Amino acid sequence: LQSTFNNRQARCISATTASWNRAAVSRANDSPMSVERFQSSGSSRRRLRCVSDDMRQEASGEESTRTSRSSREVTYTSLGGNSWKMHFKASGVTVLTDPWLVDSLTFGDAPWLYEARKPTSGMGIGMEAAKDADIVLLTQGLDDHTHCPTLSLLPRSLPVVASPSAADVARRLGFLQVVELRHGDKWQLGDLEMEATEGARVGPPWSMRENGYILREKASPGGSGVSCYYEPHNDFSESSMRRCSNVDILIAPACQVSFGMFPLVKGPASTAQLVDIFRPSVIIPLLNAELAEGGIISPAVNSDSQQGQIELRRLLTEKSKEGKGSATKVVIMEPPVMGKPHRIRLLSRE
């Protein structure tokens, strides 16, 4: 396993000065994917298509007079909780985000207080899910984003890009290449650029926000790059977000998660706001509330993923009827099966 990681890291680092292999072998078996579409105001100047396995759903805007099209593709794998993996085909980079792959999830090693386990569908996920990772991306320094039992099993040579609090944890664990990104900072691995954005405020009002990220493949002459945005709490600074460019894919929590009356993770209203800001083509629901929970405070943790998805569809439909929001159609993936790769292909006609 160590050899596998070292070989992949060497390939990625060398690619910063050499061209990437654009004919990367697909890492997934395609899987059926159901979608929900919402037409917003304005005429689209491009055609978008989302393809997964034998299902092809087309979201067509105004027909373009140009006939050339470029294939833009990623493979997304939900790993449970805040964990997911994405392989970017054009750049050849695989990103492992907020990995939780072994053991239960606790805070401060206090299972009596709170302990979470993945549902039955995610119990088979283990360290094998990390074997093809080129880089680890960490949004926060809390245990549900910087899971030490998992991180301690990863090769220390694997590059880690992290918020300041998460970078401290990675350094303590002995990772050799820890890139600490503050808001607005960028770092690039091969042809994939990572930009830190203002994320969740998990401490007192005066504390520094944690990180969200925009991942963007550098556009090739054929225009094959894909971009996505991720922030696990749906918490962000709107003014800073509006200075960012549009993205293709939005990864957002499927529902609001509250502790009593206090929202820990913001829900569909914030996702709809991000749709207005980023005008994504695809929304991938983050399954960070699909947990089996225990401990004395667990009864106070409330969430409803199904209701959250219904509410998001309602909000986007209302925006469409009111003539507000994104100028393109939005495709909402059905919640992905944990551990099963989902190939997403966007074909554009500009």
Beta strands, then each sheet from edge to edge (+ up, - down):
strand 1: 35-38
strand 2: 47-52
strand 3: 55-60
strand 4: 70-80
strand 5: 83-88
strand 6: 93-97
strand 7: 105-106
strand 8: 115-117
strand 9: 135-138
strand 10: 160-162
strand 11: 178-180
strand 12: 186-189
strand 13: 192-198
strand 14: 211-217
strand 15: 227-230
strand 16: 249-253
strand 17: 257-259
strand 18: 262-265
strand 19: 282-286
strand 20: 292-294
strand 21: 301-303
strand 22: 330-333
strand 23: 342-348
sheet 1: 1+ 22- 19- 16- 15- 14+ 13- 12+
sheet 2: 3+ 2- 23+ 4- 5+ 6- 9- 10- 11-
sheet 3: 7+ 8- 20+
sheet 4: 18+ 17- 21+
end
